[in-house]
Amino acid sequence: MPRLLSIMEVVKIIEASQGITKSMLTLMYLYCLRPNEVTGLQIEDVDFKRLVFNIKGKSRSKKTFPMIPVIEEMLRKAIGKRESGPVFTSVDGGPVRDLRNRLTIAKGGACITRSVSLHDLRHSCATHLLDHCENLSTIEDLFGFEGAGSAFKNTKDTLGNIRDASRALWDHYLKMSIALGFTKPVTRNNGKKPDNEG
């Protein structure tokens, strides 16, 4: 049984990680992805023109996900100028095979003592979306749910709903990150003093 994480715990763990580990955990959390779907993501599966990426699901069917800006930035940085191979690579240039260990290290850095698995992170995504009243069918699409006679459909409406859900989840993440002091709040006055200041 998965052990659900609070949004505070998720933020602490992800912010305690660095580099591609942070990108992989963020991608996994925001899109409810399985560990092997993240580690198996290939450069040819990423389309920056359409701002989508393709994941091979559990049944080997292809699922298309829309990129939100933070994920586009992370993917561009991870890929760099490479044209093929895994998106996320280890120091030897091969695919990352130790994501579980990386999570354990990040958990330690976040001073979280209880057991946490990658499975927990994925299930926490769906729970947090439900907590914020996202559409159940959208969560099922994100989670790869396949009921009787159902299948993931890469329709325009589905992609739009998933984009909205991932953006909403990222907004909640940012609010908690700001509250915990990991992220500075964005000023919207372009550096100008408010009218009531001298």
N, C-alpha and C positions, 0 to 999 in steps of 0.2 A: 504493500500500500504506500502511495506517495505521501511524504510529509510536506504539507503546504507551507510555503514561506510567506511572510508578510512582505508588503512592498518595501518596508524599511530594510528588511534582511536582504532582499534582492538588490537594492541599491548599494548597500554596504559591500556585498560580495562582488558585484560588477565593478564598483569603483575601486576596490582593492586589487583588481586585476589590471594588467597593462597590455599594450600592443595588440597582437592578434587574439590573445586570450580574451581581452575585453570585447573585441569586435565579435568574436564567436559566441560568447555568452549573451551579448546584447541581441544579436540576430536570433539566437535560439529562443530567448525570452519574448521578444516582441512579436514573433510569428509562431509561437508554440511548436517549434521544430524539434524533431528527434536529434540526438547527438550525431548519428551517422549521416543525417541529412545535411548537417552543417559541415562536418569534416569531409563529406563526399562532394560538396559543391565545387563544380568545375568552372573555369573561366569562360568556356563556351556556353555555359548556362546563364551567364549574366549579359543582359542587353541594356546598355546605358542609353541607347537611343530611345527605346520604349520605356525605360526605367522600370524594368521587371527582371526577375530572376526565376529560373526553373529548378524545381526540386523533384527528384525521382522518389516517389512515395513508397510506402511499404509494399504495395502490390506492383511496384515498378511503373506505375502510371505517372505521367508528368503533371506536376502541379505548378501553376504560374502564380507568383506573388509580386505585388507592386512594391517598389522601393519608396520608402519615405526618406526625406533628405538626410537624416543622420545615418541611415543604412547605406545610401548611395555614397556618402563621404567615406565611410568605413571600407566599403568594397573597393572603391577606387584606390584607396591607400594600400589595401592588402594586395591588390593585383599589380599596381604600378604599371610598368611598361611590358609586362609579360603577356603573351598571346595565347598560351595554352597551359594546361596542368591544373592542379588544385588551386582554388582561390586562397586558402589558408595553408601555409607551408611551415614546416619545422626548420630548424637551422640547417639540416642537410638537404633542403629543397623538396623533400617528400611531403606527403600529407601528414597532418597532425594526428598522432595516434595516442596522445596522452591527455586528452581533454579532461578526463576524470581527475587525473592528478593535478592538473592546472586549477580545476575547481576547488580541490582540497586545499591547495596553497592559498587561493584567494579567500576561501572561507576562514583560514587561519589568520590571514591579514586583516580580515574584518572582525576578528575576535568573536566569531560565532563557534561555540563549542559543540553544539549538537550535530548529529549526522545530517549531511545534505548530499543529495545525489543530483545528477543531471536530469533524471526523471522528475525529481521534485520541482526543478526550475521550470520545466515544460508545463507541468500541471498547475503550477502557481500562476502562469500566464492566463490560462483559461479561467481560473477562479477569480483573478483580479478583474478580468473583463466582465464576468458575471456580476461582481460587486458593484461595477460602475454601469450596470444596466445595458450592456451591449447586446445586440440582437443574438439570440441563441443560435440561429442558423449560421450566422457569420462565425461564431465560435466553433461550431461544428466543422465549417469549411477550413478554418485555421488549424483545427486539431486533427484534420484528416479523417473525420468520422465518416464511416460508411455503413449505413443501416441497410435494411432489406430493400434491395432494388435501387439504392442511392449511390451516387458517385460524385466525386469532386468535379465541378463544372467551371471551366475557365471563361465565364461570361463577363461582360463588361460590368454588370451589376455586382457580381461576386467580387471582382477585383476592386471596385470602388468601395464596397462594404469593408473589405479587408484592410484597404488603405486607411479608411476612417478609424477602424478599430485599433490598428497599430499606432496611428497618430495619437489617439486618445490615451492608449497605454503609455506611450512615450511622454505625453504631457504630464500624466500622473507620476511617472518616474522622475521627470525633471523637477516637479514641485517638491517631491521628497528629497531629491538630491540637493536642492537649494536649502530646504529646511535643515538638512544635516550638515550644510556647509561645504559640500563637495563641489557645487556649481554656484557661480555668481549670478545673481538675477540680472536679466537683460534690461538695460536702460533704454527707454523708447524716445528720449528727447535729443538723441544724437550728441550727447555731451554738453548740451546747453543747460544753463541754470533754469530752474522753474521760475515762472513769472513772479512768484512771491519772494524770491531771493534777490538780494541786492546786487 
